[in-house]
């Protein structure tokens, strides 16, 4: 059982709707996306090293943290605010769409 402190500091994922939308388009990714969501909402991340202890393939580009989903067949891009413990999902892409790099403009620090 989690302590009150752990519960209050756990990551909040905003929004699960993007995961559901991606799973509707790519049903084969649903279980992996759900697993990512369950892992993430229980996390208490203070930095990228913390994320990598939980999800070792996570990487960063500018202000986005990039998560490999389903053996790198999909990529989930998110803004992670360590101070507020919020993860803002920006997009979920197939690996093929990810390699086109159109997502990068959403990640550039401003």
C-alpha positions as CSV (number, residue, x, y, z in Angstrom):
1,X,0.0,0.0,0.0
2,X,1.3,3.5,-0.9
3,X,1.7,6.1,1.7
4,X,-0.2,9.4,1.6
5,X,3.0,11.2,0.6
6,X,3.6,8.8,-2.3
7,X,0.0,9.1,-3.5
8,X,0.2,12.9,-3.4
9,X,3.4,13.0,-5.3
10,X,2.6,10.4,-8.0
11,X,2.7,11.5,-11.6
12,X,-0.6,12.8,-13.1
13,X,-0.9,11.9,-16.8
14,X,-2.7,14.6,-18.9
15,X,-4.6,13.3,-20.7
16,X,-5.5,9.7,-21.1
17,X,-7.7,10.6,-24.0
18,X,-4.7,10.7,-26.3
19,X,-3.8,7.2,-25.3
20,X,-7.3,6.0,-26.0
21,X,-7.3,7.8,-29.4
22,X,-4.0,6.1,-30.4
23,X,-5.3,2.7,-29.2
24,X,-8.4,3.2,-31.4
25,X,-6.3,3.9,-34.4
26,X,-3.7,1.2,-33.6
27,X,-5.4,-1.5,-31.6
28,X,-2.3,-3.7,-31.5
29,X,-0.6,-1.0,-29.3
30,X,-3.5,-0.8,-26.8
31,X,-1.9,-3.2,-24.2
32,X,1.5,-1.5,-24.4
33,X,0.0,2.0,-24.1
34,X,-2.1,0.9,-21.1
35,X,1.0,-0.5,-19.5
36,X,2.9,2.7,-20.0
37,X,-0.1,4.6,-18.5
38,X,-0.2,2.3,-15.4
39,X,3.6,2.6,-14.9
40,X,3.6,6.3,-15.3
41,X,0.7,7.2,-13.0
42,X,2.4,5.3,-10.2
43,X,5.8,7.0,-10.7
44,X,7.5,9.8,-8.8
45,X,10.0,11.1,-11.2
46,X,12.4,13.9,-10.3
47,X,14.6,13.8,-13.5
48,X,15.3,11.8,-16.6
49,X,17.5,9.3,-14.6
50,X,14.4,8.4,-12.5
51,X,12.4,7.9,-15.7
52,X,15.1,5.6,-17.1
53,X,15.1,3.5,-13.9
54,X,11.5,2.7,-14.7
55,X,11.5,3.0,-18.5
56,X,15.1,2.6,-19.7
57,X,14.5,3.5,-23.3
58,X,13.2,7.0,-22.6
59,X,15.0,9.8,-24.3
60,X,14.8,13.6,-24.5
61,X,14.6,16.0,-27.4
62,X,14.4,19.6,-26.3
63,X,11.4,19.8,-24.0
64,X,9.9,16.4,-24.9
65,X,10.5,13.1,-23.3
66,X,10.1,10.3,-25.8
67,X,9.0,6.8,-24.8
68,X,9.3,3.7,-26.9
69,X,6.0,1.8,-27.0
70,X,5.6,-1.8,-28.0
71,X,9.2,-2.6,-28.8
72,X,9.8,0.7,-30.5
73,X,6.9,0.3,-33.0
74,X,5.4,3.4,-31.5
75,X,6.6,6.6,-29.8
76,X,4.9,8.6,-27.2
77,X,6.0,12.2,-26.9
78,X,5.3,14.0,-23.6
79,X,6.2,17.1,-21.7
80,X,7.3,16.1,-18.2
81,X,7.0,18.7,-15.4
82,X,9.0,17.2,-12.6
83,X,8.1,19.9,-10.1
84,X,4.3,19.4,-10.5
85,X,4.6,15.7,-11.3
86,X,2.5,16.1,-14.4
87,X,3.1,14.4,-17.8
88,X,1.4,16.1,-20.7
89,X,1.0,13.7,-23.6
90,X,1.7,15.5,-26.9
91,X,1.4,12.7,-29.4
92,X,1.6,9.0,-30.0
93,X,3.1,8.1,-33.4
94,X,4.0,5.0,-35.3
95,X,7.8,4.6,-35.7
96,X,7.4,5.5,-39.4
97,X,5.6,8.8,-38.6
98,X,8.2,9.5,-35.9
99,X,11.1,9.3,-38.3
100,X,9.5,12.0,-40.5
101,X,10.3,14.4,-37.6
102,X,7.2,16.6,-37.9
103,X,6.7,16.3,-34.2
104,X,9.9,18.2,-33.4
105,X,8.4,21.7,-33.6
106,X,6.1,20.8,-30.7
107,X,9.2,20.0,-28.5
108,X,11.4,23.0,-29.2
109,X,12.0,25.0,-26.0
110,X,10.6,28.4,-26.1
